[in-house]
Amino acid sequence: MTFSRSAAPSAAPANAGAADPRGTRRTSRVAPARLRPGWLALGVLAVLVATVAGLAVGPVRLNPLGVLLELLDQIPGVHLASGLSEREAAIVTELRLPRVCLGLLVGATLAVSGGCYQGVFRNPLADPYLLGAAAGAGLGATVAIVSGAHSGSAGQVLFPAAAFAGALAAVALTYLVGTAGGGSRRGPAALILAGVAVTSFFTAAQTYLQQRHADTLREVYSWILGRLSTSGWGDVLLLTPYALVTMLVVIALRRRLDVLALGDDEAATLGVNPRRLRYTLVVAASLGTAAAVAVSGLIGFVGLIVPHTVRLLFGSSYRVVLPLSVLFGAAFLTLADLVARTAASPAEIPIGVVTAFVGAPFFIVVLRTSKRM
C-alpha cells in the first residue's frame, strides 16, 4: 500500500484542466461541490427505510406501516394509532429500537471517520482503524475479559470503558511516535508508519494475553467479530456524545479537506494550516472510532465502502462525501445488522462477517482502481 500525493482525489476541482507532462491540457470532469437537496433527501430516505426494516423484521414480523406509525408516535406531541398490540409495541420500542439506534450511530460514525481519514491522508484505502484504534480497543477488551471485569452489572460499564481506553491509548501513542523527532513536519506518512508499529505492538500484547488465558478465546473473538446486541439504551447513550462531536467537527471542516487535497503547500497559500487541520481531524475521527469500537467491537469495511460509494455516485468533493457518508453509513450498517440477525435465524451471524462479505470484494476493486489512477 503506497501513501502519496498520487492518491489524492482525482476529481478535485483545482485539478481540472491541469497540464500533463507532454504539454497538452487534460480535461476532466469537475465533481459537483455542492450538496444538492435531492441527494440529502435520498440519504434521509435510506435511513428511514433501514430503520423501519430493522424494527419490523425479526423473529416476530410486524407490519412496516404500523412500525412507522409507532415510531412517529414516540415523538413528543405526536399521537398516532399504530394498530400494533401492546406486546408488539413493546418489541419495537424496548427491544429493537435501541439496537437499531446503535447501528445507526455506529455506522454513521465509522463512515464519516473513514471519509475523514481518506481526506486527511489523501489515500483511498485509509480506514477508521488506520492509527491503531482497533488494536488498542482489542487489547482493552481482552484485558477486561481475562480479568473478569466484563461480567455482572458493572461489566456493562467497565467493558466498553476498557475498550475505549485502549483505543485512545493506541491513537495517543501513535501520535507521540509519529511526531517524535520532527515527524509532524514530514507529513502524514510518519503517522501512518507509527500506526503500523503501534498496531503490531498492541496486537502482540493481545495475543500473549489470549495465549495465557485460552479459556477466554471464544469471548474475545466474539467481540472482535463485531456485534450490536444491546439490552437497553446504555450503549446508545455512551456513544452518542462522541459520535456527535466527531460528526460536527468533521462536517464543519469539510470545505478545508477539499483544500488539503491540493497538497500542503497549496493549502498553506490559501490560508489553511495543514498540520493543525490534519491533527484536529485525526483527533476527532479517532475519538468517534474509539467510542464506536468500544460498544460494537471491530466492524470492518464500513469506513471504506460507504465513502467510496458516495464518491462514485455523487462526486468527490468532501462537502458532499462527508454529510452523505453519515446518512448512508447509518443505513448500511443497520441493514447489515438486519442480515446478520435474520440470515441464519435463530442463530446470529457476527455483523463483522456480513460487512466483510461485502467489503472484501469492494476493497479489491478500489485497490485496482487506485493503482490505475
Secondary structure, 3 states (H helix, E strand, C coil): CCCCHHHCCCCCHHHCCCECCCCCECCCCCCCCCCCHHHHHHHHHHHHHHHHHHHHCCCCCCCHHHHHHHHHHCCCCCCCCCCCCHHHHHHHHHHHHHHHHHHHHHHHHHHHHHHHHHHHCCCCCCCCCCCCHHHHHHHHHHHHHHCCCCCHHHHHHHHHHHHHHHHHHHHHHHHHHHHCCCHHHCCHHHHHHHHHHHHHHHHHHHHHHHHHCHHHHHHHHHHHCCCCCCCCCHHHHHHHHHHHHHHHHHHHCHHHHHHHCCCHHHHHHCCCCHHHHHHHHHHHHHHHHHHHHHHHCCCCCHHHHHHHHHHHHHCCCHHHHHHHHHHHHHHHHHHHHHHHHHCCCCCCCCHHHHHHHHHHHHHHHHHHHHHHC
